[in-house]
């Protein structure tokens, strides 16, 4: 009976569940446990495998290291990221509510890591996520324009639950590129969807990075109206103790 059940589970593409069933039966500590406990263990194994797959897929699509995790983010009020705030962001409620998070700070303060870790947490929560570095996004927009598929490209990005824009306002955007970003953010605002921005420059310095002033004002309005600003600070390296 066990062999047939394992084969049936594998045929249904429930391999982790099948493997956990074999482990359950072989473990003498499980003798006397209820059927409900067994079913729960099988379901948990399948859920954990699915979460691991979502994590791997997100990291591959975003071209990020696979070991990024919120658990490794350094939360500190002095750093600009209190533990309570990080916990609130980890819950992903802000994504479900369609809010915006703006992360700024000097080089090597962990902006990209924080944005990537929160995006990965959203993927694990079964929310659709797209992670883009803005220069690469604008290159993709130019390509889609040439192919005549720009509208469809924007429509796809306008329906994803969380859009992450890393390296925002890091390079000067032309008038066309400014309009593309405005169109993208307009679509997301219409659908009440969340955006997370990571920028090496302070918000008050963004003006100089967009050639079209009108488009820039619209972009800033979309991003900052309902945003949670996070300004990360570089913490001093602890001095080695004197010997």
Protein Blocks (a to p, Z undefined) as FASTA:
>chain_A
ZZmmmmmmmmnopmklmmmmmmmmmpmklgoiafklmmmmmmmmmmmmmmmmmmmmmmmm
nopafkbcfklpccdfklopafklmmmmmnommmmnopacddeddehilmmmmmmmmmmm
mmmnopacddddfklmmmmmmmmmmnopmmmmmmmmmmgfbacdehihkbccdfklmmmm
mmmmmmmmmnopacddddfbdfklmmmmcfblmlmmmmmmmmmmmcccdddddddddddd
dZZ
